Amino acid sequence: MSSVRPLSLAARDTIENLPTDFTGALSTTQHQQVLEAFSRLDLLSQGSQRPKLFQLRCLISLLSARHVVLRAATGSGKTLAMILPCQRCIEIK
C-alpha cells in the first residue's frame, strides 16, 4: 500500500492553468507523465518549485524519443528540463 502525498496548492494551481493547446494535445500517457513530473518535483522541492511549460514540452519530447534542442537563458531551468525525464529512474523513499 503506497501513500500519496497531495500536491501543494501552488502545483495544483499551475496544473489547472496550463494552456489548453498544450494539455489538449497530450495523450493519456503523456498527461500522466506531466502529472508525475509535477508530483515528483513538488515532493522534492517541498512545494517550492513547479515545472515550466518549456520544461514540460521538453519532457514529452524526450519521453517520446524525439531529439530536443533547448535554448534558454542562464538560470531558466534547462538542467531541470533534462532531469525530469529521469524521474522514472529515481525511486523516492
Steps between C-alpha positions, in 0.01 A plus 500: 500500500653830396426836648443788263608846607254764381635766268559845640240764425748680273565181297127431463442860390780475243361174360152650471638803316709314240407619150223292345687474170772313694278280716252430220773355280622255766425130485385327817854372558652844445246657734601247766869579439433871553314431824784275619752776425295747706464251783869408520622859474242617754614230742872556452476880520247488786256703293743777407543417129277410210601402147473771236319443172822471296625236746180301461521521121858379521391215730234381255742518206778314680267227627370463143861434388518823300810712468490827692697818456436724797612859500418712802656765719739422782308398811173434316487127576672313216655247737165418657355451152761230442454342844119474497498203259732317738239512775398145415854386583502663843320322780399728786495326835 
